Amino acid sequence: MQEPLRNSVSTAAVTSPNSSAAPMPSFKEPLLPLALVLICSAALPAQETKPTTYRNAFQRANDSIVKTSREFFDTLFNTELPFTSEESDWQLHLSPKFKDIIDEPFIRFPMEMRYGFSPYTEGSIGYTPFIGNPFDSDPIDSSGYLDLGFKHRAPTFINDSWELAYGLSARLPVDEIPTDSVRDNFARYQPYAVVSHRFHSKEPWNWYLNLSYDQIDRDPFRLARRDPKPNSLVITRPGIIFGPKGEWRYSLEYEYKTDRFDGGESNGHALIPGVTWFPDHEKRQFPIPGEFDLGLTLRYNIQQLPEDNHRSDLRVSLRVRWRFSKP
């Protein structure tokens, strides 16, 4: 599910009725856009439609070619897209972070399983251990964290060129997380809504908008208490994907995040171009089942949150993912 999202929430100060302190921050504003999206989707006229056999708009646009992983865009690196697994289909994702071999005293090994409960609803469970880097002079390991997720896709939304989904994801540390981010050692809960539109053209261009609210809470698995807690973040990610027929997918995403809805005054801006290669499984020379993809992103941080100022403004990330599905 690239680098983990940094989520948080802060505790409001308690003041007396006579004090002149600023009013307590409201949590209604960041959830208002999500509520509006869900209300609009619920207000759409009910239609008796046969469940689509297409996993997403890209597959609908390319239904004449062999179904391979290049047609299944459930996520764009760490950004959820409004596409779900087929009913009764389960998938196993393995995404080792090989770049950690160069940069970190640990190697993260994310594992995730997704299951389609219906043509429009899926659940997921994942686990990311931190394995000691054998090439580092002082390797560090950790039991890491547990991920849980739920996503529902609207059966109908405007027309066949549009997709809408909403969901909830949670990340729960089960051990000390040995990263340099203060947010990683807190439990994080993220409701989100995402919409996408496929342009009518000979090649499938897809525009999307993901809106999420990252809230932080105490770690439920350990007695350790960390203070102060960082602020929660509202994150908006508009982007565009170009997925022509073939083995390559190209993307450009803009990320805006702010803690102003939780009493903060900081913003973050980033541009994230990316490219993903999906080798054709019929041309592979090795007899390993499943599907592979190799993704490369270049993240340019135009402005960072204060707790991230120690990080480089320019970061390169490499993702190797293996996916096995069984209907």
C-alpha positions in Angstrom: 0.0 0.0 0.0 6.1 3.8 -1.6 6.7 5.4 1.7 4.1 5.2 4.5 1.8 8.1 4.8 2.5 10.4 7.7 -0.6 10.9 9.8 -1.3 12.5 13.1 -3.6 14.4 15.5 -2.9 16.7 18.4 -4.5 17.3 21.8 -6.2 20.6 22.1 -5.3 22.7 25.1 -7.9 23.1 27.9 -8.7 26.8 28.8 -11.0 28.4 31.2 -14.2 30.1 30.1 -12.7 33.5 30.8 -9.5 33.0 28.8 -8.9 34.7 25.5 -7.4 31.6 23.8 -8.2 30.7 20.2 -11.3 28.5 19.7 -10.7 24.8 19.7 -10.2 23.4 16.1 -13.1 21.8 14.5 -12.8 18.4 12.9 -15.9 18.9 10.8 -14.3 20.8 8.0 -11.9 18.1 6.7 -14.6 15.5 6.7 -17.2 17.8 4.9 -15.9 17.1 1.4 -15.9 13.3 2.1 -19.5 13.6 3.4 -20.6 15.6 0.3 -19.1 13.0 -2.0 -20.9 10.1 -0.2 -24.2 12.0 -0.1 -24.0 12.8 -3.8 -23.3 9.2 -4.6 -26.2 8.0 -2.4 -28.5 10.4 -4.1 -27.9 9.0 -7.6 -31.0 7.1 -9.0 -31.0 3.4 -8.3 -30.5 1.3 -11.4 -30.8 -2.4 -12.0 -27.4 -3.0 -13.5 -25.6 -6.3 -14.1 -22.3 -6.3 -12.1 -19.5 -5.3 -14.4 -16.8 -7.8 -15.1 -14.3 -5.1 -15.6 -12.0 -4.3 -12.8 -11.5 -0.7 -13.8 -11.8 1.8 -16.6 -8.5 0.9 -18.1 -9.6 -2.7 -18.6 -12.8 -1.5 -20.1 -10.8 0.6 -22.6 -8.5 -2.3 -23.4 -10.8 -5.3 -23.3 -9.4 -6.6 -26.6 -6.0 -7.4 -25.1 -4.9 -10.2 -22.8 -5.7 -9.5 -19.1 -2.5 -8.9 -17.3 -1.4 -6.9 -14.3 -0.9 -3.8 -16.4 -4.7 -3.4 -16.6 -5.3 -3.6 -12.8 -4.7 -0.3 -11.2 -5.9 -0.7 -7.6 -3.4 1.8 -6.3 -0.9 4.3 -7.6 2.0 3.6 -5.3 0.5 4.8 -2.0 -2.6 6.5 -3.4 -5.8 4.4 -3.4 -7.8 4.5 -6.7 -11.5 3.8 -7.2 -11.1 0.2 -8.4 -11.7 -3.0 -6.6 -11.0 -6.8 -6.8 -13.5 -9.1 -8.5 -15.9 -11.0 -6.4 -14.4 -14.0 -4.5 -11.0 -13.1 -5.9 -8.1 -12.9 -3.5 -4.7 -11.4 -4.2 -1.4 -11.6 -2.4 1.0 -8.6 -2.8 4.6 -8.6 -1.9 6.5 -5.3 -2.2 10.1 -5.5 -0.7 11.7 -2.1 -0.3 15.1 -2.8 -1.9 16.1 0.8 -1.8 16.4 0.4 2.0 19.5 -1.7 1.4 21.3 1.5 0.4 19.8 4.1 2.8 18.7 2.3 6.0 19.9 -0.1 8.7 16.7 -2.2 8.0 14.8 -3.5 5.0 11.0 -3.3 4.9 9.1 -6.2 3.5 5.4 -5.2 3.1 2.9 -8.0 2.5 -0.8 -7.6 1.8 -3.8 -9.8 0.9 -6.9 -8.3 -0.7 -10.2 -10.1 -1.1 -13.3 -9.2 -3.1 -16.4 -9.6 -1.1 -18.6 -8.5 -4.0 -18.1 -6.9 -7.4 -17.9 -3.5 -5.6 -16.4 -4.2 -2.1 -13.0 -5.5 -1.0 -11.1 -5.8 2.2 -7.4 -6.0 2.9 -5.0 -7.0 5.6 -1.2 -6.4 5.5 1.9 -6.7 7.6 5.3 -4.9 7.2 8.2 -6.3 9.2 11.5 -4.5 9.4 14.4 -6.9 8.7 17.9 -6.1 9.8 20.0 -4.9 6.8 22.9 -7.4 6.5 24.9 -4.8 4.5 24.7 -2.2 7.3 27.3 -2.0 10.1 24.6 -1.7 12.7 21.5 -3.5 11.5 18.1 -2.8 13.2 15.0 -5.0 13.0 11.4 -4.5 14.2 8.1 -6.4 14.2 6.8 -3.4 12.2 3.1 -2.6 11.8 -0.2 -4.1 10.8 -2.4 -2.6 8.0 -6.2 -3.0 7.7 -8.4 -1.7 4.9 -11.9 -1.6 3.5 -13.0 -0.1 0.1 -16.4 0.2 -1.6 -16.9 1.2 -5.2 -20.1 2.8 -6.4 -22.0 0.5 -8.8 -23.0 3.5 -10.9 -21.6 7.1 -11.0 -22.5 9.6 -13.7 -21.6 7.3 -16.6 -19.1 4.5 -17.7 -16.2 7.0 -17.8 -16.5 7.8 -14.1 -15.6 5.8 -11.0 -16.2 6.6 -7.3 -15.0 4.8 -4.2 -14.6 5.4 -0.5 -13.0 3.5 2.3 -11.1 3.4 5.5 -7.5 2.2 6.2 -5.7 1.8 9.5 -2.0 1.3 10.3 -1.1 0.0 13.8 2.4 -0.4 15.0 3.1 -3.6 16.9 6.7 -2.7 17.8 9.0 0.3 17.9 9.3 1.7 14.4 13.0 2.5 13.7 12.3 5.4 11.2 13.1 9.1 11.5 9.5 10.1 11.3 7.7 11.0 14.6 4.4 9.9 13.0 5.3 6.3 12.4 5.1 5.2 16.1 1.4 6.2 16.4 -1.7 4.4 15.2 -3.2 6.1 12.1 -6.7 6.0 10.8 -7.5 7.3 7.3 -11.0 7.7 5.9 -10.9 8.6 2.2 -12.9 9.2 -1.0 -11.6 9.0 -4.5 -13.1 9.7 -7.9 -11.6 9.2 -11.4 -12.6 10.0 -14.9 -11.4 8.4 -18.1 -11.1 10.7 -21.1 -12.6 9.7 -24.3 -9.6 9.2 -26.6 -7.8 6.5 -28.5 -5.4 6.0 -25.6 -6.7 5.7 -22.0 -5.9 8.8 -20.0 -7.3 8.7 -16.5 -7.7 11.7 -14.1 -8.3 11.1 -10.4 -8.7 13.0 -7.1 -8.1 11.4 -3.7 -9.2 13.2 -0.6 -8.2 11.8 2.8 -8.0 12.7 6.5 -5.1 11.1 8.5 -5.9 11.0 12.2 -3.4 9.8 14.8 -4.1 8.0 18.0 -2.3 6.1 20.7 -0.6 2.8 19.9 -3.1 0.1 21.0 -0.4 -2.7 21.2 2.2 -1.2 23.4 2.3 0.6 26.8 4.7 3.3 25.5 3.3 6.8 25.4 4.8 9.5 23.2 4.2 13.2 23.6 3.4 15.5 22.0 1.3 13.9 19.3 1.7 15.6 15.9 -1.3 17.3 14.2 -3.7 15.4 12.0 -3.4 16.0 8.2 -5.8 16.6 5.5 -4.3 15.3 2.2 -5.5 16.0 -1.3 -3.9 14.2 -4.2 -5.1 15.0 -7.8 -3.3 13.2 -10.6 -3.3 11.8 -14.1 -2.4 8.4 -15.4 -1.6 7.5 -19.0 -1.9 3.8 -19.6 -1.5 2.9 -23.3 -1.8 -0.6 -24.6 1.5 -2.3 -23.8 3.7 -2.8 -20.7 4.1 0.8 -19.4 2.1 3.2 -17.3 3.0 6.8 -16.7 1.7 9.1 -13.9 1.9 12.6 -12.4 0.6 13.4 -9.0 0.4 16.6 -7.0 0.2 16.2 -3.2 -1.1 18.9 -0.8 -1.3 18.3 2.9 -2.1 20.6 5.8 -2.5 20.5 9.5 -4.5 23.7 9.7 -7.8 21.8 10.5 -6.1 20.5 13.7 -4.8 23.8 15.1 -1.6 23.9 13.1 -0.3 26.3 10.5 1.8 24.2 8.2 1.4 23.1 4.6 3.2 20.6 2.4 3.4 20.5 -1.4 5.0 17.9 -3.6 5.1 16.8 -7.3 5.5 13.1 -7.9 6.0 11.8 -11.5 6.2 8.1 -11.9 6.6 5.2 -14.4 5.6 1.6 -13.9 6.6 -1.4 -16.1 4.4 -4.5 -16.2 6.3 -7.2 -18.0 4.1 -9.4 -20.1 3.7 -12.7 -18.3 3.5 -14.6 -21.6 7.0 -13.5 -22.5 8.6 -14.2 -19.1 11.4 -16.8 -19.1 11.1 -17.8 -15.5 8.3 -20.2 -14.3 7.1 -18.2 -11.3 3.3 -17.8 -11.1 1.7 -14.4 -10.6 2.4 -11.0 -12.0 5.2 -8.5 -11.5 5.5 -4.7 -11.8 8.4 -2.4 -11.3 7.7 1.2 -10.3 9.9 4.3 -10.1 8.9 7.7 -8.7 10.7 11.0 -8.4 9.3 13.0 -5.5 10.1 16.7 -5.4 9.0 18.4 -2.2 8.2 22.0 -3.0 7.4 22.7 0.7 7.7 20.3 3.6 6.0 20.1 7.0 8.4 21.2 9.8 8.9 17.7 11.1 10.1 16.6 7.6 12.6 19.5 7.1 15.5 17.1 7.7 14.6 15.1 4.7 15.9 15.8 1.2 13.7 17.8 -1.2 14.3 15.3 -3.9 13.7 11.6 -3.3 13.8 8.6 -5.7 11.8 5.5 -4.8 11.8 2.1 -6.4 9.0 -0.5 -5.9 9.1 -4.1 -7.0 5.8 -5.8 -6.5 4.7 -9.4 -7.0 1.0 -10.2 -7.2 -0.7 -13.5 -7.2 -4.5 -13.8 -7.5 -6.9 -16.7 -7.3 -10.5 -16.5 -8.4 
